[in-house]
């Protein structure tokens, strides 16, 4: 069925439209009735089914005024919930491929794909836990303050020394980590001894096994050190190398292609008195750097469907580990062209609009080559929230990590039915001192993010108000106790 927009004062025929007037706002209907508008082309209704369910009708109509200016109007589809958005991200973002890597400092944050076993006993042998003297405990049995025992001193044993055999009535100076010589079964610390010329003097018996680290007591060969799905933290890297693991298989890291859009934007390194500096792109790039992610950022792209599409299609990386992140151009104005550019490339839009504040116009699509695309709103806090929670969810999914859950807390405010709130929050101890959300919560006010220490997600349902607290930036690499062997 097609509908007509009556134009009583317009000399052109009624505009044939594939949607009822209820799809259009009053201002749009008034504009269409003006004699200054004439249609350039009529868009078609897009219907059908997708993996995420039936696709709603969508209208896209372009008009040109008598002075040849151009306007595009497109109603946003029904907004989905935050949880639905997370589910669609998890359902459509694919796992990144794997590769073999060296275990070193550059492996930080990489996620292992199979269990890692100790390649050698740690320690490799029985060794000294202290700087002191290796000897036989039987030689110290009769030592006392009145009758100290004297043992002849032998050569010093460093940590690199090979294991020797210790004859009776001899003490060997030994360094921490040095192998215990055969025959020795205890290590006396220097503080409990006295040296006179080449003799060691001590005044009490030494127990067998004292100050000795047993072979494999940290990790015997073959023990699971890390489970599959563990991100490599600094201590994990140290533990693997201590256990003789030098290489392992890990998932590749995502690469973030940041595309700021807006003809009004200028790069911060240019002189632009009459323009706005691009702040969203560098902000998103800085988050990537803080999380150890590889990111490249384009200069601001003008409001042109073709130019935006060309940048999306070109990609910033040669591989397909890329997540495309645009900023601006995803609302319903005449210059919001990111969705149109993505669809011109064959992108499949999974959602465009989330019932939340800030960040309602957020766009998520999959490009034909498998790259995810996120269109972040232009308001800076909305862009920040969009990346912090939704792009981050895609990053976690691509690495086979769980989506961040947050910490359940008592909300200081009531929620808004039907709308999720992501509030700038300030707190010391949220369970003791409470949570302050009295900061300016408008989506264009970035300065109020500075004193915030985290984010509070608030949901209102028929059962009451629920809230979860999140740090300002996610922890990376993420460490989960159940990943430890």
C-alpha positions in Angstrom: 0.0 0.0 0.0 1.2 3.5 -0.7 0.1 6.8 0.9 -0.1 10.4 -0.3 1.1 13.5 1.4 -1.5 16.2 0.5 0.2 19.4 -0.8 -2.7 21.8 -1.0 -0.6 24.8 -1.8 2.2 23.0 -3.7 1.8 23.1 -7.4 3.3 19.6 -7.7 1.2 16.5 -7.5 0.7 14.8 -4.1 3.9 12.9 -3.1 3.5 9.2 -3.3 5.0 7.7 -0.1 5.3 4.1 1.1 4.4 4.9 4.7 1.4 6.5 6.6 1.6 10.1 7.8 2.0 8.8 11.3 5.6 8.0 10.4 6.3 11.7 9.9 6.6 14.5 12.5 4.5 17.6 12.2 7.4 19.8 11.1 8.2 17.4 8.3 4.6 17.3 7.1 4.5 21.1 7.2 7.8 21.3 5.2 6.5 18.9 2.6 3.4 21.1 2.2 5.4 24.2 1.5 5.5 25.5 -2.2 9.3 25.8 -1.9 9.7 22.0 -1.9 9.7 19.7 -4.9 10.5 16.0 -4.9 13.7 14.8 -6.4 13.1 11.1 -6.0 10.9 8.8 -4.0 12.4 6.2 -1.7 11.0 2.7 -1.5 9.8 0.8 1.5 12.3 -1.7 2.7 10.8 -4.8 4.3 11.7 -8.4 4.9 13.3 -10.6 7.5 16.7 -10.5 9.1 18.6 -12.7 11.5 17.5 -10.4 14.3 13.8 -10.5 13.4 11.4 -8.8 10.9 12.7 -5.5 9.5 10.4 -2.6 10.0 9.4 -0.4 7.2 11.8 2.5 6.6 11.2 5.7 4.7 13.9 7.8 3.1 12.8 10.8 1.1 15.0 13.5 -0.5 13.7 16.9 -1.5 15.3 19.9 -3.2 14.3 23.6 -2.6 14.1 26.2 -5.2 17.6 27.3 -4.3 18.9 23.7 -4.8 19.7 22.9 -1.2 19.3 19.3 -0.3 17.7 17.6 2.7 17.5 14.0 3.7 14.9 12.8 6.3 14.8 9.3 7.6 12.8 8.3 10.7 14.9 6.2 13.2 13.7 2.6 13.7 12.2 1.6 17.0 14.8 1.8 19.7 15.9 -1.5 21.3 17.0 -2.0 24.9 20.5 -2.0 26.1 20.5 -5.7 26.8 19.1 -6.4 23.3 21.9 -4.3 21.9 24.5 -6.3 23.8 22.9 -9.6 22.6 23.0 -8.5 19.0 26.7 -7.5 19.3 27.5 -10.9 20.9 25.5 -12.7 18.2 27.2 -11.0 15.2 30.7 -10.1 16.1 33.0 -13.1 15.3 36.0 -14.4 17.1 39.4 -13.1 15.8 41.8 -15.6 14.3 44.7 -17.0 16.3 48.5 -16.9 15.9 51.6 -18.1 17.7 53.4 -15.4 19.8 56.4 -15.1 22.0 55.9 -14.8 25.7 57.4 -11.4 26.5 56.3 -7.9 27.5 54.6 -7.4 24.1 52.2 -10.3 24.9 50.4 -8.2 27.5 46.6 -8.4 27.0 46.7 -11.2 24.5 44.1 -13.9 25.1 45.3 -17.5 25.1 43.1 -20.0 23.2 44.1 -23.3 24.9 45.4 -24.3 28.4 49.1 -23.6 29.0 51.1 -26.3 30.9 54.4 -25.8 32.7 57.2 -26.9 30.4 59.6 -27.6 33.3 59.6 -28.0 37.1 59.7 -24.7 38.9 62.1 -24.5 40.7 64.2 -26.8 38.4 65.9 -28.3 41.5 66.1 -28.2 45.2 67.6 -24.8 45.9 68.4 -22.4 48.6 65.7 -19.9 49.8 68.2 -17.7 51.5 71.8 -16.4 51.4 73.6 -18.6 54.0 75.4 -21.9 54.4 74.5 -25.3 53.1 75.4 -28.2 55.4 74.2 -31.5 56.9 71.7 -31.2 59.7 73.4 -34.2 61.4 76.6 -32.1 61.8 74.7 -29.5 63.9 73.0 -31.9 66.3 75.2 -31.2 69.3 75.5 -27.4 68.9 74.7 -25.2 71.9 75.7 -21.9 73.4 78.1 -23.6 75.7 79.4 -26.0 73.1 79.3 -24.4 69.6 80.0 -26.5 66.6 82.8 -25.6 64.1 82.7 -26.6 60.5 85.3 -26.0 57.8 84.1 -23.6 55.0 84.2 -24.7 51.4 83.9 -22.7 48.1 81.0 -20.4 47.6 78.0 -21.7 45.6 76.3 -19.1 43.3 72.9 -19.4 41.8 74.5 -20.5 38.5 76.6 -23.2 40.2 76.1 -26.9 39.3 75.1 -29.2 42.1 78.0 -30.7 44.0 78.3 -33.4 46.7 78.9 -32.1 50.2 81.2 -34.2 52.4 80.6 -34.5 56.1 81.8 -31.7 58.5 81.9 -29.1 55.7 79.8 -26.0 55.1 79.4 -24.3 51.8 78.5 -20.6 51.5 75.4 -20.5 49.2 73.4 -17.8 47.4 69.6 -17.6 47.1 68.4 -19.8 44.3 71.6 -21.9 44.1 71.2 -25.7 43.9 71.5 -27.6 47.1 74.5 -29.8 46.9 73.9 -33.5 47.3 74.3 -34.5 50.9 73.2 -31.2 52.3 69.7 -31.0 53.8 69.5 -27.5 55.5 70.6 -23.9 55.0 71.8 -21.8 58.0 71.3 -18.0 57.6 74.2 -15.8 58.1 72.5 -14.1 61.1 72.7 -17.4 63.1 76.4 -18.0 62.5 79.9 -16.6 63.2 83.0 -16.9 61.0 86.5 -17.1 62.3 89.1 -17.5 59.6 88.0 -20.5 57.5 85.7 -21.9 60.1 81.9 -21.5 60.5 80.7 -21.4 64.1 77.1 -21.9 65.1 75.3 -22.3 68.5 72.1 -24.3 67.9 71.0 -27.3 65.9 69.6 -26.7 62.4 66.4 -28.6 61.3 66.5 -30.7 58.1 64.8 -29.0 55.2 65.2 -25.5 56.7 65.4 -22.7 54.0 65.2 -25.1 51.1 62.9 -24.7 48.1 61.8 -28.1 46.8 62.0 -28.9 43.1 58.6 -28.2 41.4 57.0 -26.8 44.6 55.9 -23.7 42.6 54.7 -25.7 39.6 55.7 -29.2 38.6 56.1 -29.9 34.9 52.8 -30.6 33.2 50.6 -28.6 35.6 48.1 -26.2 34.0 49.3 -22.7 34.6 46.6 -20.8 32.7 43.3 -21.9 31.4 42.0 -21.1 27.9 40.5 -17.7 27.5 42.9 -16.0 30.0 44.2 -12.5 29.1 47.9 -12.2 29.7 48.6 -10.0 32.7 52.2 -9.0 33.8 52.2 -11.6 36.5 50.9 -14.3 34.1 53.8 -13.5 31.7 56.3 -13.8 34.5 54.8 -17.1 35.7 54.8 -18.6 32.2 58.5 -17.8 31.6 59.4 -19.1 35.1 57.7 -22.3 34.1 59.7 -22.6 30.9 56.9 -21.5 28.5 58.4 -19.3 25.8 55.7 -19.4 23.0 52.0 -20.0 23.0 48.9 -19.6 20.8 46.8 -16.4 21.4 44.0 -14.6 19.7 44.8 -11.7 17.5 44.1 -8.2 18.9 41.3 -6.1 17.3 42.4 -2.9 15.5 40.2 0.2 15.7 39.7 2.4 12.6 38.4 5.7 13.9 36.5 7.9 11.3 35.4 11.3 12.7 32.7 12.8 10.4 31.4 16.4 10.1 32.2 19.2 7.6 32.4 21.6 10.6 35.3 19.7 12.2 39.0 20.6 11.9 42.0 18.7 13.1 43.5 20.0 16.4 46.8 20.7 14.7 45.3 23.1 12.2 44.2 26.7 12.6 40.4 26.8 12.4 39.0 29.9 14.0 35.5 29.4 12.5 35.4 25.6 12.9 35.2 23.1 15.8 38.1 21.0 16.6 37.5 17.3 16.4 37.5 16.1 20.1 35.7 12.8 19.7 38.3 11.2 17.5 41.3 11.9 19.7 39.3 11.0 22.8 38.4 7.6 21.4 42.0 7.1 20.2 43.3 7.9 23.7 40.9 5.3 25.2 42.3 2.7 22.7 45.8 3.6 23.7 45.0 3.3 27.4 43.6 -0.2 26.8 46.6 -1.2 24.7 44.7 -1.4 21.5 46.1 -0.5 18.1 44.1 2.4 16.6 44.3 4.6 13.6 42.4 7.8 13.1 41.4 9.6 9.9 41.2 13.3 9.6 37.6 14.6 9.9 35.6 13.4 6.9 33.2 16.0 5.3 29.4 15.3 5.3 29.4 13.4 2.0 27.9 10.0 1.6 30.5 9.0 -1.0 33.5 10.2 1.0 32.3 8.5 4.2 31.6 5.3 2.3 35.1 5.4 0.6 36.8 5.7 4.0 34.8 2.9 5.5 35.4 0.7 2.4 39.2 1.4 2.3 39.9 0.4 5.9 42.9 1.4 7.9 44.5 -2.1 8.1 45.4 -4.7 5.7 43.9 -7.5 7.7 40.3 -8.0 8.8 40.8 -7.6 12.6 39.4 -4.2 12.2 36.4 -2.6 14.0 35.2 0.6 12.3 34.1 3.4 14.6 32.6 6.6 13.2 31.7 9.6 15.2 28.8 11.9 14.4 26.4 11.6 11.5 24.0 9.0 13.0 21.0 11.0 14.1 18.1 12.0 11.8 19.3 15.3 10.4 20.0 16.2 6.8 23.7 15.7 7.3 23.6 12.5 9.2 24.9 10.3 6.5 26.8 7.4 8.1 24.0 4.9 7.8 23.3 5.8 4.2 27.1 5.5 3.5 27.3 2.1 5.2 24.2 0.7 3.5 25.5 1.9 0.1 28.4 -0.6 0.7 26.0 -3.4 1.5 26.2 -3.1 5.3 23.6 -4.9 7.3 22.2 -2.7 10.1 21.6 -4.7 13.3 20.3 -1.7 15.3 20.1 2.0 15.0 18.8 3.5 18.2 19.0 2.3 21.8 16.5 3.3 24.5 19.1 5.0 26.6 20.6 8.3 27.6 23.0 9.5 26.5 23.7 7.9 23.2 20.3 7.1 21.8 21.2 7.2 18.0 24.0 4.6 18.3 24.3 2.5 15.1 25.7 -1.0 14.8 26.1 -2.8 11.5 28.1 -5.6 9.9 30.0 -4.8 6.7 29.9 -7.4 3.8 33.6 -8.3 4.5 32.7 -9.2 8.2 34.0 -6.0 9.9 31.8 -4.6 12.6 30.9 -0.9 12.2 29.8 1.3 15.1 28.3 4.8 14.5 28.8 6.8 17.6 26.7 10.0 18.2 28.4 13.4 17.8 27.7 14.6 21.3 30.9 13.9 23.2 29.5 12.1 26.2 27.3 10.0 24.0 30.3 9.1 21.9 32.2 8.2 25.1 29.5 6.1 26.5 29.0 4.4 23.1 32.6 3.3 22.9 33.0 2.6 26.6 30.2 0.1 26.7 29.1 -1.0 23.3 32.3 -1.0 21.2 34.0 -2.4 24.3 31.4 -5.2 24.3 32.4 -6.0 20.7 36.1 -6.0 21.6 35.4 -8.5 24.4 33.3 -10.7 22.1 36.0 -10.7 19.4 38.5 -11.9 22.1 36.1 -14.5 23.5 35.9 -12.6 26.8 32.7 -12.1 28.8 30.9 -8.8 28.4 31.5 -6.6 31.5 28.8 -7.0 34.1 29.4 -4.1 36.5 28.9 -4.3 40.3 25.3 -4.2 41.6 24.7 -1.2 43.9 21.8 0.7 45.4 20.8 3.5 43.1 20.7 7.0 44.6 17.9 7.9 42.2 14.8 6.4 40.6 15.3 5.2 37.0 13.3 6.2 34.0 10.8 3.5 32.7 11.7 2.4 29.2 15.1 4.2 29.1 18.5 3.0 30.5 20.5 5.8 32.1 24.3 5.9 32.0 25.2 8.5 34.6 28.5 10.1 35.5 29.1 9.1 39.1 31.5 10.1 41.8 32.3 7.9 44.7 35.0 6.8 47.1 33.5 3.7 48.6 30.1 3.1 47.0 29.0 0.8 49.8 30.0 3.2 52.5 30.0 6.8 51.4 27.3 6.5 48.7 27.3 7.5 45.1 27.0 11.1 43.9 25.2 11.6 40.5 24.7 15.3 40.9 27.1 16.1 38.1 25.8 17.7 34.9 24.4 14.7 33.0 23.7 16.4 29.6 25.2 14.7 26.6 27.2 17.7 25.3 28.8 18.5 28.7 32.2 16.8 28.7 33.7 18.7 31.6 31.5 16.9 34.1 33.1 13.6 33.1 36.4 14.9 34.5 35.5 14.7 38.3 33.6 11.5 37.8 35.2 8.3 39.0 32.9 5.9 37.1 29.5 5.3 35.5 26.2 4.2 37.0 23.8 2.3 34.8 20.3 2.6 36.1 17.3 0.5 35.0 13.7 1.0 36.1 11.2 -1.9 35.9 8.0 -2.9 37.5 10.0 -4.6 40.2 11.9 -1.5 41.1 15.2 0.3 40.4 18.4 -1.6 39.6 21.8 -0.1 39.2 25.3 -1.3 38.4 28.6 0.6 38.9 31.4 0.6 36.3 34.9 2.2 36.4 35.4 5.1 34.1 37.5 2.9 31.8 37.4 -0.9 31.7 40.2 -2.9 33.2 42.5 -4.4 30.6 43.8 -7.0 30.5 40.8 -8.5 32.3 41.7 -11.1 34.9 39.2 -13.7 36.0 40.0 -15.9 39.0 38.6 -19.1 37.3 41.2 -18.8 34.6 44.0 -19.6 36.9 45.4 -23.1 37.0 
